[in-house]
Amino acid sequence: MLRRRNSVDEVTEEDWDLQLTTNLKAGFFLVRAAARAMIEQGKGGRIITFTSQGWWTGGFGGSVVYAASKGGVVSMTRGLARTYGPHQITVNSVSPGQARTRMLMEGLKPEVLESMTNATPLGRIAEPEEIAGTVVFLASDHAKFITGATINISGGFLMY
């Protein structure tokens, strides 16, 4: 969930609480509940969290709070991977770049979209199904020895 503000000075305490509650707190309790069920079943499992490119870039202006919450998701994912690994539960995160979703497109100025597109080596923004393929892979047995990873899906916008 991204609450857009033009400036850090416009961010309210309510904005801060909403971003951290939605992006970090809710994720923690959801992952913990899923892991408990997986432990009880005794068969291991796969947990996938979602961050964003903001965790790496730090965001800018009013999106700093969003970026901070997504950085928390990456750290949380790593810690939970260590915690649940002994139970054969993998915990990984996907880090989408710009994708044609309502969250990105709503209120986005055409010149900003053009700039993002031009800054992406693949020359376009992702379609949601292009993100889904990585999630399917991480949820499969093909990824059973990957844990604590953050997978960059940005069309080369970020390279790390």
C-alpha positions in Angstrom: 0.0 0.0 0.0 1.5 3.3 -1.1 0.2 6.6 0.2 1.7 9.2 -2.0 2.8 12.5 -0.6 4.8 15.0 -2.5 7.1 15.8 0.4 8.4 14.3 3.6 7.0 17.4 5.3 3.5 16.3 4.2 3.7 12.9 5.9 1.5 12.6 8.9 1.8 10.3 11.9 -1.4 8.6 10.5 0.4 8.1 7.2 3.3 6.5 9.0 1.1 4.2 11.1 -1.0 3.2 8.1 2.1 2.3 5.9 3.8 0.3 8.7 0.6 -1.5 9.8 -0.3 -2.4 6.2 3.1 -3.3 4.8 5.0 -4.7 7.8 2.8 -5.5 10.8 0.1 -7.3 8.9 2.7 -9.2 6.9 4.4 -10.4 10.1 1.3 -11.8 11.7 0.1 -13.4 8.5 3.5 -15.1 7.9 3.6 -16.3 11.5 0.1 -17.8 11.3 0.9 -19.5 8.0 4.2 -20.9 9.5 2.4 -22.2 12.6 0.0 -24.1 10.4 2.9 -25.5 8.3 4.8 -26.5 11.4 1.7 -28.3 12.7 1.3 -30.2 9.5 5.0 -31.2 9.6 5.6 -31.0 5.9 7.5 -27.8 5.5 6.3 -25.2 3.1 6.8 -22.0 1.1 6.1 -18.4 2.3 6.5 -15.5 -0.1 6.4 -11.9 1.0 6.2 -8.8 -1.2 8.5 -5.8 -1.0 9.2 -3.2 -3.7 12.2 -1.5 -5.3 11.8 1.2 -2.6 13.5 -1.1 -0.1 16.7 -0.7 -2.2 16.4 2.9 -3.4 15.0 4.4 -0.1 12.2 6.1 -2.0 12.1 9.8 -2.3 10.0 12.7 -0.9 6.8 11.4 0.6 7.5 7.8 -0.3 10.2 7.4 2.2 7.8 5.9 4.7 6.6 3.3 2.1 10.3 2.5 1.4 11.1 2.1 5.1 8.2 -0.3 5.5 9.3 -2.3 2.5 12.9 -2.4 3.9 11.4 -3.8 7.0 9.7 -6.6 4.9 13.1 -7.6 3.5 14.7 -7.8 7.0 11.7 -9.6 8.4 11.8 -12.1 5.5 15.5 -12.9 6.3 14.8 -13.3 10.0 11.8 -15.5 9.5 13.7 -17.6 6.9 16.3 -18.3 9.7 13.5 -18.9 12.2 11.5 -21.3 10.1 14.2 -23.0 8.1 14.7 -25.8 10.6 11.0 -26.7 9.9 11.8 -26.9 6.1 9.8 -23.7 5.5 11.3 -21.3 3.1 10.6 -17.6 3.4 11.5 -15.4 0.4 10.4 -12.0 -0.9 9.7 -10.7 -4.4 10.7 -7.1 -5.2 8.7 -5.9 -8.2 9.6 -2.9 -10.1 7.0 -0.9 -12.0 4.1 -3.1 -12.9 0.8 -2.1 -14.5 -1.3 -2.2 -11.4 -3.8 0.2 -10.0 -1.4 1.2 -7.2 1.2 2.4 -9.7 -1.1 3.8 -12.4 -3.5 5.7 -10.3 -2.6 9.4 -10.4 0.7 8.7 -12.3 1.5 11.5 -14.7 2.2 10.4 -18.3 5.6 12.0 -18.3 6.6 10.0 -15.1 5.5 6.8 -16.7 7.5 7.6 -19.8 10.6 8.4 -17.7 10.2 5.1 -15.8 9.8 3.2 -19.1 12.9 4.9 -20.6 14.9 4.1 -17.5 14.1 0.3 -17.8 16.4 -1.6 -20.0 13.6 -3.8 -21.2 11.8 -0.6 -22.3 8.5 -1.2 -20.6 6.8 -1.7 -17.3 5.8 -5.2 -16.2 2.4 -6.8 -16.6 1.2 -8.4 -13.3 1.5 -11.9 -14.8 5.2 -11.4 -15.2 5.6 -11.0 -11.5 3.4 -14.0 -10.9 5.8 -16.4 -12.6 8.5 -15.7 -10.0 6.0 -16.3 -7.2 5.0 -19.6 -8.7 8.6 -20.6 -8.9 9.3 -19.7 -5.3 6.2 -21.6 -4.2 7.4 -24.7 -6.1 9.8 -27.5 -5.1 12.2 -26.1 -7.7 13.0 -23.4 -5.1 13.1 -25.6 -2.1 16.7 -24.7 -1.3 16.2 -20.9 -1.7 15.3 -19.1 1.5 15.9 -15.6 2.8 16.2 -14.2 -0.7 14.8 -11.1 -2.3 14.2 -11.5 -6.0 14.4 -8.4 -8.1 11.8 -8.3 -10.9 12.4 -4.9 -12.4 13.2 -5.4 -16.1 16.7 -4.2 -15.2 15.5 -0.9 -13.7 17.5 -1.9 -10.6 20.4 -4.3 -10.8 22.0 -5.7 -7.7 
